């Protein structure tokens, strides 16, 4: 049974949906007044205005998290949906969510989940073991373009195969062994299985709504898929907020789910307002038209704090690196790669260009991830050693390299690419490496050049961890041959594949420590930093559930007015 649409919330949506994102700043007075009216009229605790407006950098790509892989989609998904597994508040460590507990078989191939009782989806469908198996079987049975990287990216990447390729598939089956007990069987061990289930892509969705709104009837092509009716306007989960409307290019509106099994909190309405320009997001906060935004520019932090705004920083769960394309002759020489690493003053790079809280990286995983190696091979800042290595490699008179970097983009691991490029260029030129700047617009030009061709030498890129598993970092980077790095190392590829299939995290630890040292000896790229992304909020936001993996659900926000 579906819940009735609330007229009060409809009026709020209509009051703001007519605004184009580009005109949002011109109408901030109206928007601030709209918030002061109290939204749906359903008061939060005391006199607190329960409408929370967050400035998103873009529309979600899909309201169906199984077919999403971008941060803005997942930010919305985390309010609507929940998975069997969540993460501990303020960390990346997995903990029970819709599953009360689980047991793993000795061979690492069977997981038995005890499920939370009394939970319903937003359409009234009961959450039980049958619903769990319906979701697992749905992912496994994706066909055609649904299997493409632009659709089921996370399922394909982590579970390796679908029903039409069972010989590759990690998933074997799911059985409801009781009303609130589900048994999931794998074809081979996958030590990261539990941590992976904390991803929004594996959230539980209402089987009733999935069928009613044709969730798996997407059209178009693998390169340019078209969303199903479900993914455009009927997402149904068990989370603290239910979907109300999506005005593409303008906003997504959610409202509190009155029958939520957990703590409902103070926020009664959520509006994700689409503001793609970083400066416009800051101005929207300062004008009072939004309550907060993500990816605060490092240069803005102090001014916002001085203005009375709350700036909070996530613990680093990112990696920024300088990539080498070994398909280019000069960079195939390990002495040249080592020279470049020795030429880089990472401490200066962090202090000059990256947010407060950023740490210098020594390897390709953050310190909190399993397998972090305190004794990993390092190449300390030493310009003289860099010049010596270049001379030994035959470049006594210097070396000339193209350096690709993106423009018009801010990423959690790379808030200001142009500034990072400028700082690194000055350091490289100090040891005799001449840099030819190769700027490109982030998408599609830059990503196409770096990931799809051999037409690059040096490049800047990075990663924000999706969940707490080592393979989610080093496996993504170095688990297979990629045009980005231009090297083929079957021994490393196999070592990463074998580590992934160990039966427990404890068994993986020494293996990944060794692999991380091997990677640093081979040096396919230079790990630069673990940037700490920041968010900014209006003073009325007293507490925000900041998370290194962006698991920030708005029912945990504390408001003062």
BELWOLIN-V645658 format. One record per backbone hydrogen bond with DSSP energy under -1.0 kcal/mol. CO is the residue of the C=O (numbers start at 1). NH is the residue of the N-H. E is the energy in kcal/mol with one decimal. If there is no record, write none. Layout:
co | nh | e
CO | NH | E
CO | NH | E
//
This chain:
co | nh | e
6 | 10 | -1.9
7 | 11 | -2.4
8 | 12 | -1.8
9 | 13 | -2.7
10 | 14 | -2.7
11 | 15 | -2.1
12 | 16 | -1.0
13 | 17 | -2.7
16 | 19 | -1.7
20 | 23 | -1.0
21 | 24 | -1.4
25 | 28 | -1.2
27 | 31 | -2.0
28 | 32 | -2.7
29 | 33 | -2.1
30 | 34 | -2.3
31 | 35 | -1.8
32 | 36 | -2.0
33 | 37 | -1.3
35 | 38 | -1.9
38 | 41 | -1.9
41 | 43 | -1.0
45 | 48 | -1.6
48 | 44 | -1.2
50 | 268 | -1.8
50 | 269 | -1.8
52 | 271 | -2.5
53 | 291 | -3.2
54 | 273 | -2.3
56 | 275 | -3.2
64 | 67 | -2.0
65 | 68 | -1.4
70 | 74 | -2.1
71 | 75 | -2.1
72 | 76 | -1.5
73 | 77 | -2.7
74 | 78 | -2.4
76 | 79 | -1.4
76 | 80 | -1.2
77 | 81 | -3.4
79 | 241 | -2.0
80 | 239 | -2.5
82 | 204 | -2.8
83 | 98 | -1.9
84 | 97 | -2.1
84 | 99 | -2.0
86 | 95 | -2.0
88 | 91 | -2.3
93 | 88 | -2.9
95 | 86 | -3.2
98 | 116 | -3.2
101 | 114 | -2.3
103 | 112 | -2.5
105 | 108 | -1.8
109 | 186 | -3.6
110 | 105 | -2.7
111 | 184 | -2.9
112 | 103 | -1.8
113 | 182 | -2.0
114 | 100 | -2.6
114 | 101 | -1.4
119 | 127 | -2.4
121 | 124 | -2.3
125 | 121 | -3.4
128 | 132 | -1.9
129 | 133 | -2.5
130 | 134 | -2.1
131 | 135 | -1.8
132 | 136 | -2.2
133 | 137 | -2.8
134 | 138 | -1.7
135 | 139 | -2.1
136 | 140 | -2.1
137 | 141 | -1.7
139 | 142 | -1.3
140 | 163 | -2.7
143 | 146 | -2.0
144 | 147 | -1.9
145 | 148 | -1.6
146 | 152 | -1.3
148 | 151 | -1.7
151 | 153 | -1.8
152 | 156 | -2.4
153 | 157 | -2.4
154 | 158 | -2.3
155 | 159 | -2.8
159 | 161 | -2.0
159 | 170 | -2.5
162 | 165 | -2.3
165 | 168 | -2.0
165 | 169 | -1.0
170 | 187 | -3.8
173 | 185 | -3.2
175 | 177 | -1.2
175 | 183 | -2.9
178 | 181 | -1.2
179 | 129 | -2.6
180 | 115 | -3.2
181 | 177 | -1.1
181 | 178 | -1.2
182 | 113 | -3.3
183 | 175 | -2.3
184 | 111 | -2.8
185 | 172 | -2.8
185 | 173 | -1.8
190 | 193 | -2.2
192 | 196 | -2.6
193 | 197 | -1.5
195 | 198 | -1.5
196 | 199 | -2.0
199 | 202 | -2.0
200 | 203 | -2.0
206 | 210 | -2.6
207 | 211 | -1.8
208 | 212 | -2.7
209 | 213 | -2.4
210 | 215 | -2.7
211 | 214 | -1.3
213 | 230 | -1.4
214 | 217 | -1.8
219 | 226 | -2.7
224 | 221 | -1.2
226 | 219 | -1.2
228 | 232 | -1.2
229 | 233 | -1.5
230 | 234 | -2.4
231 | 63 | -2.0
236 | 206 | -2.3
237 | 122 | -2.1
240 | 257 | -2.7
242 | 255 | -2.3
245 | 253 | -2.9
247 | 250 | -2.6
247 | 251 | -2.1
250 | 274 | -2.9
251 | 247 | -2.9
252 | 272 | -3.0
253 | 244 | -2.3
253 | 245 | -1.7
254 | 270 | -2.2
255 | 242 | -3.3
257 | 260 | -1.8
268 | 256 | -2.6
269 | 52 | -2.9
270 | 254 | -2.8
271 | 54 | -2.9
272 | 252 | -1.7
273 | 56 | -2.8
277 | 281 | -1.8
278 | 282 | -1.8
279 | 283 | -2.3
280 | 284 | -2.2
281 | 285 | -1.9
282 | 286 | -2.5
283 | 287 | -1.9
284 | 289 | -1.8
284 | 290 | -1.1
291 | 538 | -2.6
292 | 55 | -2.8
293 | 536 | -2.2
297 | 300 | -2.1
300 | 304 | -2.3
301 | 305 | -2.4
302 | 306 | -2.7
303 | 307 | -1.3
304 | 309 | -2.4
305 | 308 | -1.6
310 | 537 | -2.6
312 | 535 | -2.8
317 | 465 | -2.6
319 | 463 | -2.0
320 | 528 | -2.9
320 | 529 | -1.4
321 | 461 | -2.0
322 | 526 | -2.8
323 | 459 | -1.4
325 | 328 | -2.0
328 | 332 | -1.1
330 | 333 | -1.0
333 | 337 | -1.7
334 | 338 | -2.5
335 | 339 | -2.2
336 | 340 | -2.2
337 | 341 | -1.9
338 | 342 | -2.6
339 | 343 | -1.5
341 | 344 | -1.3
342 | 382 | -2.8
344 | 346 | -1.1
345 | 349 | -2.1
346 | 350 | -2.7
347 | 351 | -2.4
348 | 352 | -2.2
349 | 353 | -2.1
350 | 354 | -1.7
355 | 358 | -1.8
359 | 530 | -3.2
366 | 369 | -1.7
369 | 372 | -1.4
373 | 376 | -1.4
382 | 386 | -2.1
383 | 387 | -2.3
384 | 388 | -2.1
385 | 389 | -2.4
386 | 390 | -2.2
387 | 391 | -2.2
388 | 392 | -2.3
389 | 393 | -1.7
390 | 395 | -3.1
391 | 394 | -1.5
395 | 398 | -1.8
399 | 434 | -3.2
401 | 436 | -2.5
402 | 458 | -2.4
403 | 438 | -2.5
404 | 460 | -1.0
405 | 440 | -1.7
407 | 442 | -1.5
411 | 414 | -1.4
414 | 411 | -2.0
416 | 420 | -2.1
417 | 421 | -2.8
418 | 422 | -2.3
419 | 423 | -2.1
420 | 424 | -2.4
421 | 425 | -2.6
422 | 426 | -1.9
423 | 427 | -1.6
424 | 428 | -2.5
425 | 429 | -2.5
426 | 430 | -1.1
428 | 431 | -1.2
428 | 433 | -2.0
429 | 432 | -1.1
432 | 399 | -2.1
434 | 401 | -2.7
436 | 403 | -2.6
438 | 405 | -1.5
440 | 407 | -1.9
441 | 446 | -3.0
442 | 447 | -2.0
444 | 448 | -2.8
445 | 449 | -2.2
446 | 450 | -2.7
447 | 451 | -2.5
448 | 452 | -1.6
449 | 453 | -1.1
454 | 456 | -1.7
457 | 325 | -1.3
458 | 404 | -3.0
459 | 323 | -3.3
461 | 321 | -3.0
463 | 319 | -2.1
467 | 469 | -1.8
469 | 472 | -1.2
470 | 473 | -2.0
470 | 474 | -1.4
471 | 476 | -1.0
473 | 477 | -2.1
474 | 478 | -2.9
475 | 479 | -1.4
482 | 486 | -2.2
485 | 326 | -2.8
489 | 493 | -2.6
490 | 494 | -2.6
491 | 495 | -2.0
492 | 496 | -2.2
493 | 497 | -2.0
494 | 498 | -2.8
495 | 499 | -2.1
496 | 500 | -1.9
499 | 502 | -1.4
500 | 191 | -1.1
504 | 508 | -1.3
505 | 509 | -1.5
508 | 512 | -3.1
509 | 513 | -2.1
510 | 514 | -1.8
511 | 515 | -2.3
512 | 516 | -2.8
513 | 517 | -1.4
514 | 518 | -2.4
515 | 519 | -2.6
516 | 520 | -1.7
517 | 521 | -2.0
518 | 522 | -2.3
519 | 523 | -2.7
524 | 324 | -1.4
526 | 322 | -2.4
528 | 361 | -1.5
529 | 320 | -2.7
530 | 359 | -1.6
533 | 314 | -2.8
534 | 296 | -2.2
535 | 312 | -2.3
536 | 293 | -1.9
537 | 310 | -2.4
538 | 541 | -2.1
540 | 542 | -1.2
540 | 560 | -2.2
543 | 558 | -2.4
544 | 546 | -2.5
547 | 550 | -1.6
550 | 552 | -2.0
553 | 556 | -1.7
554 | 557 | -1.4
558 | 542 | -1.8
558 | 543 | -1.6
//
